[in-house]
Amino acid sequence: MELDCEDLPSVASSLTAEDVLSALKALKKGAPGVEGLPYWVFKVYSKELVQVITELFNRSLKESKCPSIFKMALICPIPKGSSNPPEFRPISLLPILSKALERAVRNKWLYPILRGKMDPLQFAFTPNAGLGTDCALTFITHNTLKWLDRPGAVRVLLLDFRKAFDLVLRSRILTEFRIPKEVIYWLFDYLAGRRQCVALSEKRSTWKTISSGVPQGSVLGPLLFAAVIDSLKPKHQNVVFVKYADDLTALICMRRATDDCTEDELSEIIRWAEDKKFQINWDKTLVLDCITTKSFTLNPVRTPAGDVLRNVESARILGVIYSNDLSWNCHVEFIVKRARRCLGIIRQLVKCDCPSDGCWTVYNALLRSVMCYAFPAWCNLPQALFCQLLKIERHVERIIGSNPRCPLLSFCQGNCMRLSSKIKLSSVHPLRCVFLERPADGHGRALRRRSTFLPIFCRTTRLKNSFTRFA
C-alpha cells in the first residue's frame, strides 16, 4: 500500500511519561487479549511500568511498526438483535497495552488535529462538543419540529450500511486530514496484517488474516471509521445528514412537493458508497414521511435500480420509535410493554427480602433507564402518555413499599435541563443555534433580570413543549 505523505507535517515530539501514565490510568475493565494479562496489572502498577512502556511505545512510533501481538485479536461474537438467521457483531479482544498505545496516540495527536475539522453532525466517536444518542435524537426531533412549525413536510431517509466497520477501505483512512506522516505510517502498519480468531468458551478457531475494516472493540477503530464517513455530505441545502457511527439519518425538508430531492440525494450516497466500497442494506433502508398538510403528497422513493424503498408509518432511530405524526404513541407503548416484563424481577426480589435500596437500584437499571432514555428528544409527549409511565413507577412503589429518592418527573426534567445547560456552555454545540443570545442595550451591557437567551418563537404546541422549555 503506497502512501503520499511527503507534504504532511512531521511529529514535533514523542510520547512523554505523563501521556502514557494517563493512558494507563484510563484503562477500563475488560477481558484480556491473546497475552492473557488482566487490565489491573497495568492500571495498579502504572507508575512502576510507565518508563519501560513509554520507551516501547516511542520505539514503535519512531519505526512506524506496531508490535505483531498488538495486531492479534480474539473475536467474541455478540448477538446482534433477534434476526433469523442470527447475526453477530465481531467484538475484538485486544491486548491491554495495545489499547493504551491507541489511547495515547489518539489523545496526543489525533484529537487535537481532528477537533473542529470533522462533521459536527457526527454524534459518535469524534472529539466534537455534542456527542451521544441524546444529542443526536434531540437534534433530529427539534429540526423536524422546527420545520413543521409551518406547513410543509420532512422526509426521513434511514440508511443502513452492511458490515460497515468490517468493509471500510484502509487506504481511505485519515488521508483527508493533515495528520503527521509518522503517525499516518504507524496507523497503516497498525491496520495492515491484522489477524483474528473466534474464541467461544474454551475453544478457538484457526487464525486468519483480514485485509479490510477496523477492529471493533479497539480505541482507534471507531475514530478511524468516523474519519472515513466524514466525507459523506448532503448535496442539497434543504437536506441534513445526522450520523451516529454507521447509522445515517437524512432529513429532507420541503415546503412544496417539488422540493423533494430524495432520489437525487440517494444517488449521491450510492456513488459515495461505491467509492468507499460500502454496501447499502436495502432491506433495512426505510422512508418515513412527516407531513402537516393533507394535500401534500410525495412520490415513492426509487433506487437507481428501480426498486421502491419501503415507506413506513413508524421507525426506530437509535432506540427511539418515531411516528409519521410525531405523536410518540408507538414509543410509549414499546416502553410500557418492556417495563411490564421487568416487574416480575422486582417482585421476586421483594419475596426474597431484598432491601428496598437494592430493589430501587434494580428498578433504575432495568426500568427507569428504558423509560428515560433520550427523554429530551421526546419530552413534548402528551400528558396522558407520560401518565402511563408514572403508573409503572407507582406500581413499583406498591411492590417495594417505599418511594424512590428521585421521582420520575424530576429525573426526566433534570435530564432536559442538563442538556440545555451543556448546549449553552458550548458555542460549537450542534444545537447551539436553538438558543439565540439576547443583544445588549445601547451601552453594550446586558439588562438586569433578563434571560441571556431569547425565547424561541413557536406556532405549534409540540415545538413549544420541546426540551427548550426547560432552558
N, C-alpha and C positions, 0 to 999 in steps of 0.2 A: 504494500500500500504506500503510494508516494504522496508526500505532503509538500505543499508550497508554503513554507513558513519563514522565508527569508526576510519578508518585510514586517514580521511580527516583532514586538519588543522582547527583550531578554529579561530573565528573572533578576531583580535587583538585589535580593537577599535570599538566604536559605531559611529553613525552619529553625526556630530557636527552641530552647528547652521549655520556655513558657508556652509556646504554641503546642508542643507535644504533650506537655503536662495537662493543658486544658482539654485536649482531645481525649486523653486517657481518663480524666475525671468525668467526662461527658458520656463514657460508655454506658450503655443501657443493658439491663438484664436480658440475656438471650442465650440460646443454645450455642455451643462452640462448633467450629467447623472441623475440617479434617485433622487439625492439630490436636484437638481434644482438650485444650486448656480453657478453663472457665473464665468468664469475663472478670470475676472479682480478683483474680491474681494480679491483673494489670491495673485494676482500679485501686485496690488496697495498697499495693506496693508500687504505686506510680512514682513516688519520689525516689525510691531506690533504683528503679529501672529507667528513669527518664533519660539519663545521659546516653546509655547504650542504645536505647530505642531511637533517640534523636539522631545519633550517628548513622544508624541503619537507614532511617528514613531519608536523610540528606544524601547518602550514597546512592540510594535508589533513584532519587530525583536527579542527581548530577549525571548519572549514567543513563537516564531515561529507560531504566529497566525495572519492571515490577517483579518482585520475587515470584517464582513459579508457584509456590504453595499458596500465595495470595490469590492466584487465579484458578484455584480449585474449589468447587462449590458442591456441597451436598444439597440436593434438591428435595425439599419437603413438600409433597403435593397437598395443597389445601383446597377442599371442595369449593367450587365457585357456583353459588346459587343452588337450585334444585332442578337443574336441567336433566333431561333423559335423552341420550346417554349422558352420564355426569361429566362435567368439565372441571379441570383442576388448575389452580394458579401455582406456577412453579416458583416457590419461595426459596431463595438461595441461602444456605447456612455457610457463611464465610468465616475465615479465621478472624479472631478478635483484633489482632494487630492490623489486619487489612482494613477493618472499619476505622480504626484510629488514624491510620495514614490517610484514608479517604477524607475523614473529617478535618484533619489538619490542612490538607490541600484545599479543600472547599472553603474553609474559613480564612485561610491566608491569602489566596489568590482569586478563586472563582467568585465568591460572594461580593468582594469589593468591586470587581470589574463588572459583574452582571447586574448589580443593584442599580435600578433606574433605567437599564437598557432593555430589559425583557418586557414582554407584553404585560401591562398591569392587569389585564383581564385573565391571566393565568393564575388561578387561585390555589395552586398546589405546587410544592417543591421549589419555589423560587424565593429570592430574597426581597420580594415585594412587600408593601405595607399591609395590604389586605389579603389574608390567607385564610383558608379553611372553608368548609362547606357552608357555614353560617353566612359568611360574606358573599360567597358565590350565589347561593339561593336568594338571599336578600336583594342582591343586585338584579337578578332575573325578575323577581317579583316587582320590585319598585319600578324598573324600567318599563315593564309591561303595564303596570297600573298607571304610570305617568302618561304613557302614550294613549291608553284607552280612557284617559280622563276626558278626552274629546272623541267624537265619532271617528272610528277607524277600525283597524284590525292589526293583530300581531300574529304572524305565522311562526310557530316554534318548530324548528327542524332539529331533531335529535339524532345525531350521527354516532355510530359505534364502529370503532376500528378493531379488526380481528387480530388478536395477539400482537398489539402494537409494540409492547416492550420487547418482545422476542424477535420481531422482524425489522426493527429500525436499523438503517444502514449506519455503520460506524464511521464511514468516510464523511458523513454529513454532520457529525457531532462537533459543536463549538467552532466550526470553521468560519462562521459569520461574525464572531466576536474576537476582539484583539486580546486574546489570551497569550501570555508569554510562551514563546516557542518551546522552551524546555518543558513547561507544563503540558503543552499540546503533545509533544513527543512521548512524555510519560503516560498521558492518558490513552494514547493509541496503543502503546505497549501493554497497558493495563487491560485494555479491551481485547487485544489480539491473543490468540492461542488459549482462550479460556476453556477449561474442561469441567465437566459436571457428571455426576451420577445420582441416581434416585435412591434415597435412603428411606426405607419403610420398616419400622420396628428394628429388628436386628439384621435385616438383610439389605444388601446393596447391589445395584446393577453394575454393569461394566462401565468404565469411564469413556466418555465421548467428548470430542472436541466440537465446540459450537463456533459458528462463523458469523453470526449476526446477533443483534439485540444487546440490551444492557441487563445486568443481573438485578432481578427483583429481590429486595431484602438487603441491598447494599446501601451505602450512604450517598455515593455519587450517581448511581444508576438513575434515580428519579430526576435529579437535576439535569443530567445529560439528556434524558428524554425530553424534558421541558424545553431545553435549548433547541432541540430538533423541531419540535412542533411550534416553536415561537415564530417561525416564518409563515405560518398559516394566518393570513389576514383577510378580512372581508373586502370584496371588490366594490360594493356599492355603499353609499353614505347612509342609507336607511337600514343597514344590516349591522348587527353587533354580534361578535363571537365571544361567548363565555366558555372558557376552558377550565377543566379540572382534571389534571393529568391527561389521560387519553379520552376523556368524555368531552364532546363538543356539542354545545347548545347554541344554535344560530337563531337570533331574533330578527325576523324580517318585519319591519314596521311599515304600515301602509295607511294612507288616508283615502285612497281610491284603489279599486281593483286593478287598475292599470299600473300601479306602483309595484305589483308583485314581480320580483326578480329572483324567485326561489330557484327556478331551473337554471338560470344563468349562473347564480352563485354556486349551485351544486356542481355544475360543470367545472368551475374553477377549483372546487375542492377535490374533484376527481382527478384533475390534471396535477394538482399538488401531491395527492396521494400516490399517483403513478410515478412521479419524480422521486418521491421518498421511499418508494417500494412498500407503501402501506396498503392494506387490504380493507375495504369497507364491508362491513357485515350488513348486507341489505335486509336480512330477516329481522334485525333489531333496530333498523333505522326507521324512525316514526315521524309523523307530522301531526302537530296539534294546533288547531286554528282557534284563536280567541278573537271573537268578533262582537262589536257592540251594536251594529246596525243590522237589522234583519234583511234589508235589501242588498247587503254586502255579500256577494257570492264569489268564491275563489275556485279556480280550476284545480283539478288534481295535479299533484307533482309527479312528473315522469323523469326517469333516469335517461341518460343518453341512449341506453339500450331499448327504451320504450316501455319499461316496466313502471307500473304505478306504485308509488310508495303508500304504505298503509296509513290512512288518516284515522286517528283515534279520538275519543272523547276525553280520555284521561291518560296520563303517562307519568311514570315515576322518574324524577330528575334528582339524582344524588340522594335518594332515600325519601323524598317528599313527593306526594302524588298531586300533580297539577291537573285541574279540570279545565275544559274549554270555557266554562263560565266563571272560573276563579272563585268557586263557592266553598272549597275545602271540605265538602261533604265526604268525598271518597277518602281523603286523607284521615279525617277524624274517625271514619268507620274502620279503616285499617288499624288505627291506633287502639281503638276500643277492643277489637277482636284480638289483637295481640296481647293487650293488657289482661284481658279476662283469662287467657291461657296461663298467665303467670300467677294469678291469685291463688291457685291450688298450692303453689310452693310456699307462700306465706302462711296459708292455713296449716300446712304440715309443720312449719317451724314453730307456730304457736302451740300446736299439740305436743311438740317435743320440749316445751317450756323454754324456748329460746328467749333471751332478754328482748325487751321492746326496742332497745337501741339497735340490736342486731337485726331485728325484723325490718326496722326502718332503713337500715343500710342496704338490705336486700331489695327493699322497695325502690330506693333511689337508683340502684344499679340496674334492676330489671324493668321497672315500670316507668319511673319518672324520667329516666334517660330517653325513653321512647316518646313519652308524651311531650317533652320539652325540646326534642331535637330540632334544631334550626327554627325555633319559635319566632325570631324576628322576621322570618320570611313569610309566615302565615299568621301573624298576630292580629290581622284585621278580620279574623273569622267572626261570624255572628255569635252573640252571647249564648244562644241556645246550643250551639255546638260546643262552646267552652264549658257549658254546664255538664255536658256528657263526660268531660274529663274530670270535672270536680266530683261527679258521682262516684267515679272509680276511687278517688282518694278518700272520700267519705266511707266507701265500702271497706277500704283498707283500715281506716281508723276504727271501724266497728270490729274488725277481725283482731287487730292488735290490742285495742283497748286504750289507746293513747293518741295524742295529736302529734303531727310532725313538727320539727323545730322550725321549719320554714314552709308556710302554706304554698300550695301550687301557684296561686295567683301572684304572690310576692316574688316567687322564684322566677316565673316567666317574665314579669315586668323587669326584674333585675337583669335578666339576660339582654333585654332590649336596651335598657339604659347603659349597660356596659358597652354594647356595640356602638351606641350613639356617641358615648364619650371617646371611644377608641377612634372613631371617624373624625371627630372634631379636633383631636390632638395631632392628627397626621394630615399634612397638606397634600400628600401624594396618594391618599387612600382612594380606591376606585369609586367609592360612594361619597367622597368629599363634595362633589358638585351638588349633592342633595341639600347641603347646608350652606347658604349664602351669607357671608358676613355683612352685618349691618354697617352702612357707611357712617363715618364720624360726623360731628357737627361742623359748622363753618370754620372752627378754630382747630380742627384736626383732633378733637377729643371725643371719646365715646360718651354718650349721655348716661347719666346715673340711673339706676333702677330699670334698665332696659336690657333685654337679652342681646348677646353679642351677634346672634344669627337671626336672619329674617324668617318670619313664618312662611310655610310653603302654601302657595295658592292651590286650592283643590276645588274641583267641581263635583266630584263624586265622593260619597261617604267612604267607600272602600280605600281610596287613596288617602283620605283624611285620617283614617284609622290605621294607617301603616305604622311601621316602627318609629317613624319620625315624631309621633305624638309623645313619645317618651323622652324626647331630647330636652 
